[in-house]
Amino acid sequence: MKSNLEDKFGSVMYDRISELQLSATERQAAINAMRDADTIVDAILWVTRKVEQLGAFLFMKPGIKH
């Protein structure tokens, strides 16, 4: 789920792309590249969080585990 700040940032970037003098094909390629980059960053952040959670679970003291 994206926060309002991320939504505002994303809309600013899309507005900037729409202001550029590009053909429709180039504009769509730029938008697709932005979408792909956003997806990759989200995936990296998800993996990072899962690794942190796994590390926290594995290295808890035995008496603290639930």
MARPAPA-812328 format. One record per residue: residue in one letter; x, z, y of N, C-alpha, C in turn. Coordinates in pm, whole numbers, plus 50000, padded with zeros to 5 digits. Layout:
N
AXZYXZYXZY...
This chain:
66
M500845000049883500005000050000500885000050124K500604991650218501444990450336500924999350448S501865004650524501485012950637501145003950756N500585009950860500235002250979501474996151044L502595003451041503834998351099504274985651027E504194985450894504574973650818503624962050849D502334964950863501374954450896501684948451032K501994956951130502324952151264503594943851261F504594948451189505844940951180505614927451116G504854927351009504574914850941503814905051029S502844909851104502074900951190502944895451303V503884903451352504794898651456505644887251400M506134888851278506954878451219506144865751196Y504924867051150504084855251129503744848651263D503544856751367503294851151500504504843351549R505694848751525506924841751567507064828451492I506754828451365506834815951288505834805851342S504634810351377503624801051427503984795551565E504824802851642505234798151774506334787651767L507074787051658508174777651646507664763251634Q508494754051679508134739851667508574735051529L507664736051435507924732151297506804723051249S507144715051150506094707251086505274716850998A504144712250953503294720650869504014724550740T504784715150685505524717850562506594728350584E507344726850695508404736650727507814750450755R506684750550826506034763350858505584770350730Q504994762750637504544768650512505734773450430A506844766050433508054770350362508574783450420A508554784750551509014797150616508104808850579I506814806650578505874817150542506054821150395N506254811350308506484814250167507774822150148A508814818550223510084825850214509914840350259M509134842450365508864856150411508104863950303R507134857750244506334864250140507194867550019D508064858149980508964860449867509924871849895A510484872050016511414882750054510724896250052D509504896750101508734909150101508474913949959T508174904749870507934908249729509194913649664I510334907349692511614911849635511954925749685V511784928149814512074941349870511154951849808D509884948749795508944958249732509364961449589A509814951249514510244953449376511494962149370I512444959649459513664967749462513334982249496L512464984349592512074998049628511345004849513W510494997549441509775003349327510755007649219V511714998849187512705002249085513535014249128T513935014649253514715025849305513965039049290R512685038949325511875051249312511745055449166K511545045849077511405049048935512695054848879V513835049248919515125054548873515325068748925E514945071249050515045084749105514155094449027Q512935090248995512025098748920512565101448780L513095091248716513645092848583514845102348585G515725100648685516875109448698516475123848721A515475125848804514995139448830514425145648703F513715137748624513125142748500514205146148397L515185137348384516215139048281517165150548311F517395153248439518395163148475517815176548519M516515178548494515935191548523516455201748421K516565213948464516975224448372515875226348267P516225229348143515215230348037514115240448067G514405251248135513385261248164512425257048273I512765246548349511925242248461510955231248420K511235224148309510375212948269508965217848242H508025209348274506595212748255506075206048133
